[in-house]
Amino acid sequence: MGYPYARVNRTQHKIDASQMDKLNRLVDLKRLLEGRHTPITLRAICEHLDCSESTARRLVHAFRDELGAPLVYDAKRRGWQLERNPDDGPPSDEVPGLWFKPDELRGLIAARELLRQIEPGHIAEQTDPLAERIEAILAHRGITHDDLSRRVRLLQIGVRRTSHDGFERIAKALLERRRLRIHYQSRGESDEQPRLASRDISPQRLTWYRNNWYLESWCHQAGALRQFALDRISSPETLDNPAKEIPADALDAHFASAFGIFAGTPDATAVLRFSPHRARWVAEETWHPDQDHCWLPDGRYQLSLPYRSEHPEELIMDILKYGPDCEVIEPPNLRAAVIERLRATLDGYQATPVEHDG
């Protein structure tokens, strides 16, 4: 596994002389510490790194506090030592937190902004320390919090808000492994319809999917796994009963095997063909972990993916957004459903022509 702090390749970026000096000293400090099984005093660090005591102290604190290295001080022997995990593999030649490959840097920036923007207030208190650590790492690249706010933007389209209190109660019950009593109204029901009677559920895990939260649970009334959109849950009440535990592989098999958010084991395979105009873009996308694809002689791109035929709605929406550039080849019922949706759309336009002024 290696140490739990971020690791970076130090040959990827040009840096100025002062940064290079600090980086080289941190490399030397890391190798010095990794080569020992007993604490080393600050004076010994000065001798090995050929630096002043104040410089050695700054390097030690940067290595521990800013970069998150598992560095501990042994007061009895008055020395510093890396706290070793017996499961850790051999030490790497890389140094944490100073220089990043482009994809690593993008990942950190995205993580910081996601923590800031996703449902502000729901988990801010718990994630603030993590956000501060990410900011400290990014600061070594000259990227400040103000830079992130001005230069990086994550757009969340179609976000459905959930109440702060409701989210906290659900998350608390999830982590404490206790059952919940909820009222739930699916989006397929109108607001005029009476809400369903309360149901008891054992929450298993929260999923953030397409800018919204979903709760994977065992429903004790149905005696089966169910998925609930958090924005449709009302009056969650934590119960004293322990939650029923479902193995992670069983959750994945039920919730993650078919295309989209709709749960269940896939029972059909959609075969889609994209025009040469769109082919190269779709070829770079992952629609499903178990998808298959091939290029046709005329330049079209054929994509095959598993889905649950009982719930084709989300797949149909993704197909329709490509308009004439996507054709459903198989199965016949999915092709017919897309054709029906297109005809209904066209009928709606033809039935109510728009009158223009003038």
NORFENKA-V208705 format. One record per run of one state. SS is the DSSP state (A for helix, B for strand, O for the rest). FROM is the first residue (numbers start at 1). LEN is the number of residues. If there is no record, write none. Layout:
# NORFENKA-V208705
ss: <SS;SS>
from: <FROM;FROM>
len: <LEN;LEN>
This chain:
# NORFENKA-V208705
ss: <O;B;O;A;O;B;O;A;O;A;O;B;O;B;O;B;O;A;O;A;O;A;O;A;O;B;O;B;O;B;O;B;A;B;O;A;O;B;O;A;O;B;O;B;O;A;O;A;O;A;B;O;A;O>
from: <1;8;9;17;35;40;41;42;50;53;67;71;75;79;83;95;96;102;118;124;140;145;152;164;177;178;185;199;210;212;220;224;230;233;243;248;256;268;275;276;283;292;296;301;308;309;312;313;321;323;326;331;332;352>
len: <7;1;8;18;5;1;1;8;3;14;4;4;4;4;12;1;6;16;6;16;5;7;12;13;1;7;14;11;2;8;4;6;3;10;5;8;12;7;1;7;9;4;5;7;1;3;1;8;2;3;5;1;20;7>
